[in-house]
Amino acid sequence: MTARSPSPGPEPLCWKCGAPNAMGSSECWLCQRPDWNRYPIGYRRPSPPRRRPTIASGMIAIAAFAGTMALFRDSPGVAIFLIILALPAMLLTAAKARQRAAIGDPMPMIERVARCVGLMFLIPIFLIVLFMVGILAVIVFQGLLR
């Protein structure tokens, strides 16, 4: 039976006991397994324990909600435009984070934020280019039909 090595992660852990080991160790310091860094085929890495929400994350959510409500009150058009930009970016980021968490590689919060902000800029650019290509295609096909 052959074994494969784990995906690179923040800290090399023994697949059997979960103890952190130094990179390049010949065996696990806790359970003395020589194959501590190789998963058997068919073995699924345990997912890290879920962290419970903290007061800080709740306060950030409340502040974001209050900011959105203030923006809706002062200029609803801008708020609706930002929600239209942010919603697909947040949904795509959440789907990717869930997909990575399922394989045992959770996405750090800073990467989630960076991905979401990047998608908020890239999605409208993609839609504008797609719209322009569509208009160009209509113009070309109308010219060919005449």
C-alpha positions in Angstrom: 0.0 0.0 0.0 1.5 3.3 -1.0 1.1 6.5 0.9 0.9 10.1 -0.1 2.2 13.1 1.7 -0.2 15.7 3.1 -0.8 19.1 1.5 1.5 21.7 2.9 0.0 23.5 5.8 0.9 26.0 8.5 2.4 23.4 10.8 3.3 19.7 10.1 1.1 17.5 12.3 1.2 13.7 12.8 -1.7 12.1 11.1 -2.2 9.6 13.9 -1.9 11.5 17.1 -2.0 15.2 15.9 1.2 16.2 17.6 3.2 19.0 15.9 6.6 17.9 14.6 9.6 19.7 13.2 9.9 19.6 9.5 12.3 16.8 8.4 11.8 14.7 11.6 12.2 11.0 11.0 9.5 10.0 13.5 6.7 11.6 15.5 8.0 12.7 18.9 4.8 11.6 20.7 3.7 8.3 19.1 7.1 7.5 17.4 5.5 6.7 14.1 8.0 6.7 11.2 5.3 7.6 8.7 3.9 10.5 10.7 3.9 12.8 7.7 2.3 10.4 5.2 -1.4 9.7 5.1 -2.6 6.2 4.2 -4.7 6.0 1.1 -8.3 6.5 1.9 -7.5 8.3 5.2 -9.4 11.6 5.5 -7.6 14.3 7.5 -9.6 15.4 10.5 -10.9 18.9 10.1 -9.7 21.5 12.6 -12.2 22.3 15.5 -14.6 25.1 14.7 -14.1 28.3 16.6 -17.0 29.8 18.3 -18.0 33.3 17.4 -16.5 35.9 19.7 -17.9 39.2 20.9 -15.6 41.0 18.5 -17.1 39.3 15.5 -20.6 40.1 16.7 -19.6 43.8 17.2 -18.1 43.9 13.7 -21.4 42.5 12.3 -23.4 45.0 14.2 -21.2 47.9 12.9 -21.5 46.7 9.3 -25.3 46.5 9.7 -25.5 49.9 11.2 -23.2 51.4 8.4 -25.4 49.8 5.8 -28.6 51.2 7.3 -27.0 54.6 7.5 -26.0 54.4 3.9 -29.5 53.3 2.9 -30.9 56.3 4.8 -28.5 58.9 3.3 -28.2 57.6 -0.3 -30.2 54.5 -1.1 -29.0 54.3 -4.7 -25.3 53.9 -3.7 -26.3 51.4 -1.0 -28.2 49.2 -3.5 -25.3 49.5 -6.0 -22.8 48.4 -3.3 -25.0 45.5 -2.2 -25.3 44.4 -5.9 -21.5 44.4 -6.1 -20.9 42.8 -2.7 -23.4 40.0 -2.7 -22.0 37.9 -5.5 -18.4 38.4 -4.2 -19.4 37.3 -0.7 -21.3 34.3 -2.1 -18.4 33.2 -4.3 -16.0 33.7 -1.4 -18.1 31.7 1.0 -18.5 28.9 -1.5 -14.7 28.7 -2.0 -14.0 28.9 1.8 -16.5 26.0 2.4 -14.9 24.0 -0.4 -11.5 24.4 1.1 -12.7 23.7 4.6 -14.2 20.4 3.4 -10.7 19.2 2.2 -9.1 20.3 5.5 -7.5 23.6 4.3 -9.5 26.4 6.0 -9.3 29.8 4.4 -7.8 32.5 6.7 -10.0 35.6 7.3 -7.5 38.0 5.6 -7.6 35.8 2.5 -11.4 35.9 2.6 -11.5 39.7 2.9 -8.9 40.1 0.1 -10.8 37.7 -2.2 -14.1 39.4 -1.5 -12.7 42.9 -2.2 -10.9 41.6 -5.3 -14.1 40.0 -6.7 -16.0 43.2 -6.0 -13.8 45.0 -8.5 -13.4 42.1 -11.0 -17.0 41.1 -11.4 -18.2 44.5 -12.6 -15.2 44.7 -15.0 -16.1 41.2 -16.3 -19.7 42.2 -16.8 -18.8 45.5 -18.6 -16.5 43.6 -21.0 -19.2 40.9 -21.5 -21.8 43.7 -22.2 -19.5 45.4 -24.7 -18.8 42.1 -26.5 -22.5 41.5 -26.7 -23.2 44.9 -28.2 -20.4 44.4 -30.7 -21.8 41.0 -31.6 -25.2 42.6 -32.2 -23.7 45.3 -34.4 -21.7 42.8 -36.4 -24.6 40.4 -36.9 -26.9 43.2 -37.9 -24.3 44.4 -40.5 -24.0 40.9 -41.9 -27.8 40.4 -42.1 -28.3 43.6 -44.3 
